[in-house]
Amino acid sequence: MLMLVSSIGASIVQSSGGTATIHDMSWVTGSGKTMSALLLVPDGASETDKRPAIVLAHGWWNNKEMQDSNYVELARRGYVVLSIDMYGHASSDPLQEGHEMDAATGMYDGVKEIASLPYVDTTKIGISGHSNGARAANWAIPLDDAAATPLIRSVYLVDNDPIYVDSAGAYTNYYGNRDVGVMADQYDEFFFRSYDKSGAELTPPREYIGTPNAQSFLNFGADASGTPAKESYTTYTQTVDGTDAIREIDNPAQTHPWGPFSKQEVTSLLTFFDKSLGTPDPIAPGSQIWQVKEGFNALGLVGFGMFLVAFAIALLGTRAFAGLRTTRTAALQPNSRGGLLWFWGGLVISAIVSGVSYWIISADKSVGAVSFLGDPPLNPQGAVWIIALWASVNGVVAVVIMAVSYLAFGRKNGLDLREIGVLPGWKKFGQGILLGLIVVASAFVLVFVFAYFFTTDFRLWVLAIPTFTPNKLAIALIYLPFFLVYFLANSVAINAFNRFTIFGREWGNTAVLALANAIAPLILVVAQYSHFFVTGDLIPGFGGINSIWLFPILIILPVAAVVTRKIYRATNNPYIGGFIMAAVVTVVAVSNTLTYTK
């Protein structure tokens, strides 16, 4: 029910109450690749009432729905909007290594597609991208310059540098007479820094607006030395090749991943395109409804998690799985002093290993190279691999801790592995995995059904459960074993070895374990951004992308503790919930990232 409410509500908001039509498109582009995109067409757009159009591109390791804040608000104001899956991402074709610049990773193919629509004013086409989506926008400019009829009138770059210099290193007006705006976050993890000739950083991103690069950009590619300093949030104009052109830089105090989820970013983007292209249906830029859509999308996430538990328990009432239902869950373990020492000691050791292992893995240069490019065909998704590797390391450590705990303490104090479900027997183990497989398949069938009827998915910022193409299932099989090691071990640890009351309540124990699951990633994220906000720079040796990849994990790991505990209480089998979480996380991971091919 929550997923249905989520889909209906999100659909109403993203269509502006039915005043915009949304098409989930897939077509073979002029580059010979399949591209997926969402096309939003406002009511009234026609051959006799042509509208300005915007092509949007997400950042690396994301998908087209990541731009929902922008496409909802642009379509609401009468723009035709095409939000693309860049090549290599989501439902578009995989990306061949070394071909990232082809058609600007798909951005220019998107421009040509939207220009072909009869209700688009081809003199008013803008492009915008976040992070490497902005890089794609930059790459689209020379392709447009080389076209018989250039199509791009304006560019808004979010969280990536504009082009400042030519191949000889001299300042240049790369964008010609197009209007160009830049959102330069003061706490961007990757961009808007200046460096000396040796590569040493000179200025952090919060000082970007005063740098020679930023000043040259605002001076239309001229060397700004000796000229009055130009400011952020100010529109500068100049006549270039007979056309009045715009340059501006918006400089909010926010982080790189915050961009697509920021009211300030949406306001700046709407304001810029209004100046450049003219808004067909003027609405104040600060009047925004996309946050309501996000609320409905998040409700769907909650419903998805609840379905995993509810459907698993419901299947226990069927003849096929009745044997998995338990009438007596293993007794809660007593709170003896020795037991508590092993409990808290195990949590502390696990947290330390989790944090340290993530730091070591993310700091390793060879691992880092694979995480960005992958190593196809055996490892086509490097970003998933680095998390899967980390997960499996912690799963193995959890098994070692449980083994030592059992041999040194549990066995001597009457802990029975069969009674607590660690050894359920091969038949029940196999039945449990089959039940878990049915639950996961059914959950994703619902995702596809709701997407088909409402063109929505379930998401909150960097955590999303989208639809996916069939090739993602084959890719998921590559990484599933790694996640199984972690989530099966984690479920056994939480439910078989560490289940007792705290303050007389089992939920207290569940809450502690849910927090313990995420405490190491939480500490790493807090440390990274505390250091960043105080000093203006990231912690040396801890890359920005590595802290960003922890954001969804801060939600997933506590949820895993709750989901597996509830299923365990109904089955006395820790492997069912562990398998469900491993399968869901794997499919979600491979569906939301970049896929490379050789």
N, C-alpha and C positions, 0 to 999 in steps of 0.2 A: 504493500500500500504506500509506504514512504517513497519507494522508487517511482511509482505512478504519479504521486503528487509532485515529486521532484521534476519529472519529465514534463508534465503539463505546465507547471509553473514556470520552469525555465524556458519552455517553448513560447509561452505567452509573452514573456519579457523580451526574449531575443528577437521576436517578430514585431516588437513594439505594439503589442495588442492586436496583431493581425494586419498591421499596416505595411509590413515588409514580408516578402516571400523568400524562403530559404531553400536553396538547392544544394544537396550533397553531391558534388560532381566528381567524375573521374574520366579522363580522356587522354588520348595519345597526343602529345605535343609535337611541334615541329622538330624537336630534338630527338624524336623517336622514343621518348620515355613516357610512361604513364604518370600523370600527375593527379593528385587528389586535392580538392579544395571545397570550401563553402562559398557559395555565391548568394549574396543578399541583395534583393532587388526591391526598392521601395515602391509602394503603390503610386501610380501616375507616371512612372518612367516609361517612355515610349519613343517611337521614331520622331514624333512631333514635340516631345518634351524630353529631350536628351539631358542626362544628368552627369555631373562630374563623377569620377570613379577613383577608387583607391585600391591598390593591391597591397596586402599585408603579409608579412613573413615573420614567423616565430623565430626563436633562438635555437641554437644547436641543442640536440637531445630533447626536442619538444615536438609539438604538433600544432595543427592549424587552430584548434580550439583554445590554445594559449593566448590568442589574440581576441578573445571574446569581449573583453572590456571595450576595445576599440571598435570592433565591427558592430557591436550592438548600438553604440552611440553614434557612429557614422551613418549607419542605415536609418536610424531613428531621425536623423537630420536630412535625409533625402539623398545621400550618396549611394551609388552602386558600389558594393564592396566584394572583393575576392580575397579570401583568406586561404593561403596555400599551405599544403604540406611540402616543404622544400624537398628536393630529391634526397633520397636516403632516409627520409623520416616518415613515420606513421604509414599511411596507405599509398604514398607515392613509391615509385620504383627505388630499389637500393641505389646507393651512390658508389660509383667506381672510384677507387683510390686514384688521386691525381687529376680527377675531372671535376673538382669542386667549382671551378669557374665556368663550366659549361652552362650556357644560358643563365649565368649568375645563380647557380644552384637552383634554377627553376624560376627565379623572380622574373626574368625577362620573358619567359614563356607565358607566365601569368599576365604580364602586361599586354602581350600580343593577343591573348585570349580575351581579355576584357575589352580591348580596343575593337574586337570583331563583333561585339554585341550591338545591335541596332539602336538601343536606347542609351548608349554611352556617348557623351561629348568627348571626342578624341582629342580636343584641344585642352581638355582639363583632366588629365590623368595624373594622379599622384601615387607615390610608393612610400611605404614605411616598413621598417623591420626592427626587431629587437635583437641586440647582440649580433650574432652572425647572420641574422635576418637583415640587419643594417649593413653588414658586410656585403650581403647579396645585393642590396640596393646600390651600394657603391660600385660593385662589379657590373651592374646593369647600365651604368652611365656610358662607358665607351661603346657598348653594344648599341645603345640608342643613338649615340653620335654617328655611328657607322650606318644606321638605317637610312633608307631613301627618304622616309618621313619620320623624323623623331617623334616619339609618343609621350615621353615623360616630361611633364611640366613642373612638378614639384616633388621634393624629397624631404622626408622627416626621419632622421636617424635617431633611434633610441638606444642608448647605452653602447655605442661604438663610435670610434673616432671618424670624422670625415677625412678625406684625402687632402693633405696639405701641400705636398711637394711633387714635382715631376720626377722622372727617372734619373735626372741629374742632381736631384736634391734641392732644386730651387723652388721657392714658393710659387704656386700656380693656382689659377681659378679652374679647378678640375670640373666644376659643374656648369660652367658657361653661364647662360642667361636663365637657368632654372632657379626657382625658389628653393632654398635649402634651410632647414632648421635642424638643430641638434639638441637632444636631451643628454646632458652630461652630468651624471650623478656624482655628488661630492664624495660618495663612499662606494664607488664602483670597484669591484674586485679585480678588474682586468684592464680597463682602459683609462684614458685621459691623464696619463702621466707623461712627464718629459724626461729625457735621458741625455747624458753626455756621450761623447764619442766612444767611450769604453763600455757603454751600456749601463752605467750606474744611474740610479734614479735621482733626478734633481728635484722634482716637485710631485707631491701626491695629488690625487684627483680633486681634492677640495680646493686646491690652488689653481686649478686648470684655467679658469677664465682669464687669468693674468699672464698666461704663458704666451710666448711668441707664436706658437701654432694656433691657439685659439684666436689671438688678435689678428693674425694673417687671414684666417677663415672669415672673420667678421669684416675684414677689409678686402674681401673678394679676391683673395690670393696674392695680395701685395704684401711686401715686407712692411710690417707695421712699426718698425723701429723709428723712434722720434716723433710718432704721432700720438695724439691724445688717446688714452686707454678707452676701449669700448667695453660695455657692460652686458651682463646677462639680462634676460627678460626684456630686451630692447630690440626692436625691429630696425634693421639697417637696410637701406635701399640704394641701388645704383643702376644706372642704365648700362646694359651690356648687350652689344650687338643690336642696338635699337629697341631693346625690351627692358622694362623695369624689373629688376630682380631683387629678391629678399635674402638676407642672411640673418639668422638669430640663433642664440644659444640659451637654452633653459637649463638651470643649474640647481636642481633640488637636492636637499640633504637626505638622500635615500640610497639604497644599495642597488646593485645590478639586477638581481632577480626580482626586486620590488617593482620594476618598471611596468610589466604587464598587469600588475595587480594594484595600481596606484591611481587614485582619483586625480592627483596632480599631473601625472603623465597623460591621462586621458584629456584633462583640461587643456594642457599645453598643445597636444596634438590637434584637438578640435579647433583651438584658437589659430594655430598655424595654417591649417588647411582652409579655414574661413578667410584668412588674409590672402592666401594664394589662389584658391579656386572659387571661393564664394560658396556659402552654405545654402543649399536649395530651400530647406525648411529651417529657418533660424530658431534655435533654442539656446539659451544661455549655456556656455560650455560647462559651467559648474553644476548644471541640473542634469544629474546622471542616475540611471536606473540599473546599470549593469551589476551593481552590488546585490540587488534583489535576485538577479539570476544566479549569482554565486551562492547566495543563501539556499536557493532551491537545489542547485547542483550539489552542495554540501549535504543537504538532506538526503539526497540519493546515495551518497557515500555511506551515510549512517544506515540507510535501508539495506544497502548491499551487504554490509557487515552483519546486520541482524538476520538477513536471509540465510547467510552461511550457517548460522547457529540453528535457527528455527527449522530450516529444511532438513538439516542433518538429524535433528531430534525427531522430526516428523517421520523420516524414513525408518526410524527404529520401530515404528508401529506397523510396518509392512512385513509380510511373511518372509521376504528375502533377507531382511536385516533384523528380525526380532531377536535373534540370538545374540546380538550385540548390546541390547539394552540390559542394563544392570538394575537389579532391585536393591543393591547395597554397594554403594561406592566404598572404596577402601577407607577405613577409619582414619580420621585426622590424626596426624602424628603428635605425640605429647610434646609439650614445651619444656623439655629437660634442659638443664644448663649445657650439657654436652651437645645436644641437638641444636640449640640456639647458636652455640659457637661455630658449629659446622655450617649452619644456615648463613649467618652474617659473614663468616669468613669466606664462604664460597661466593657470596654476592660481591664482596670487595675484590677478591681475586679475579672474578669474571669481569668486573667493571674495568679493572686495571688492564687486563689482557685486551679487552675490547678497545679501549682508547689507545693503548700503545700500539697494538697491531694495526689499527687503522692509520695511525700516524706513520708508522714504518712503511706500510704498503703504499700509501698515497705519496710519500716522499721519495720513494724509489724511482729513479729516472727511467729505468727500463719498463717498469710497470706503468708509469705515467704515459710513456709513448704509446703503449698498447691501449691504454684507457681512452686515448684520443682517437686513434686510428683503427683500433681493433687489429686482428690478424686473421683475415678471412682466408679460406672458408671455415676453418675450425672455430674461429672466434670473431664473428662478424660485428659484434657489439661490444666494444671495449669498455664503455661506461658501465654496462651491466656486469661485465666480467670482473671489474675491480671490486664491486660490491659483493658479487657472488664469492669471490676469493676470500674476502674479509669474513663473510658470513660462515664459510666452511671452516676457516681457521678457528673461529669462536665455537663452532659446533663441536669440533674435535676436542678443544680445551674443555668444553662442558662435559663431554663423555669422560675425559680423564678425571675431572673433579668428582663426578658422580661415582666412578669406579673406586677412587681412593676413599671417598666418603663411605661407600658401602662396605668396603673391605676393612677399613679402620674403625668404623663406628656402627653403621647400620646393621650389619649382619650380627654383630655381638649383642645388639639390642632388639633382636627379633624382627627386623625388617624383612618381609617376604616379597621377593620380586614378582611372584605370580599374583599375590594378593593386591599389590599396588598397580598392577597392569603392565609392568615392564616386560613380563613374559606372558602375553595373552594366549599363546599357542598360534601355530601357523594358520589355522583355519580362520580364527577371529582376526588375525592380522591382515590376511588377504581380504576378508569381507570388509574390514574397516577401510582399506585402501580403495576398494571398489565403491563403497559408500561415499568416500571423500571425492572420488572422481566424478560421480554422478552429481554431487552437490556443486562442485566447481563448474562443471559443464552447464548445469541448469542455471547457475548464477550468470554466466556469460551469455547464455541464450537470452535471458531477460535484458541484458545490456543491449544486445543486437535488436531485440524486439522494440524496446523503447526508442532506440536510435532510429529505427526504420519509420516509426510513426511520428516521432516528435523532433528528430534531428538534434538530439541532445545526448550528453553523456553525464557521468557522475564525476565531480572533480572539486577540489579546493586548492587553488594556487598551483603548487608544484606536484600535487598528488591527484592523479586522474585514473579513471577506469574507462577507457575508450573502446570502441570496436577495433577490429584489426583484420588484416588480410591473412589468408591461409598460411602463407610462408612463415608467419610469426610463430605458429605452433611447432614447426620443425626447428626453428631457432630456439624456442623455449626448451626443447629437449636437451639442447647443449648445456644450458645453465641450471636446469632443474636439479640435477644431482647435487650441485653445490648448495643450493638453498634447502634441499631435503636434509642434508647433513646438519644444517643449523636448526631448522624449525622442528624437526623430529627430536633432536637432542634438547632443544629449548622447552618443548612441550613435556618431555619426560622429566626434566629438571623441575619445572614449575609445578607439575601436577602429581608426579609420583614421588619425588624426593623432598619437595619443599612445601607441601600442603599441610598447614596447621592453622590454628586460630591466632590472631593478634588482637589483644583486648577483648578476647572472647568471641570474636567474629571472624568467619572465614573471609569475608570481603576485605577485611583489613590486610590479610595475607595477600590476596589477589592484587590489591592496590600497591602494596610494597613491591611485589614482583613485577608489576607493570612498569613502575617507576625504575626499578633496577634494570629492566630490559633496555631502557633508553638513557640511563644516567650518563654513560660514557659519551655517546654522541651529543647529548645535551651540554655536557661540560665543554666539549671541543667547540661547539657552536658558540656558546656564551663566551668562552675565552677568545675565540677568533674575533668576534664582533666588538667585544669590550676593548680589545687591543686596537682594533681598527678605528673605532670612534674616538679613542683617546689620542692615538698617535697619528692617525691618518693613513696608516699602512697596515697590511696584514702581518700576522705572525710569520717571521722568517722561516721558510721551509714548509709552511702549511698552505698549500695553494687554495685560492678562492673557490675553485670548482669543487674541491674536496669537501669544504664545509657546506656548500650549497647542496651537494648530493646527500647530505645527512638530513636535510629538511623533511622529506617524506618519511624517512626512517624514524623520526621523532614521533610520528603518528602510528606507523605500522607496528613497531615493536610493542608498545603498550597494548594496542588492540589485539595483537597475537596472544598476549597473556590472558586477556579476557575471553577471547573466542575459544582458545584451547581449554581453558578451565571449565567453561560452561558445557562443552561437549564431553569432557572427561567426566564430569559429575553425572552425566546421563549414561555413560558407557563403561567407565572405569578403564578406558583405553586411551592412552596419550597420543597414539599414532594417528588417529583419525583427524583430530584438530591440527596436528603438526603437518600432515600431508596437505590438508586444505589450505593452510596458510602458505606453505611452500609453493603450491601450484598457483594460487592466486597471485602471490608476489612475483613469481617468475613471469607469468603472462602479462601482468601489468607492466613490469619492467621492460620486457622486450617490445611492448606495443607503444612505448612512450619515448623512444630514443632513436639514435642514428644507426643505420645498418649499412655497412660497407661491403663491397665485393672487390675482388681483384680485377 
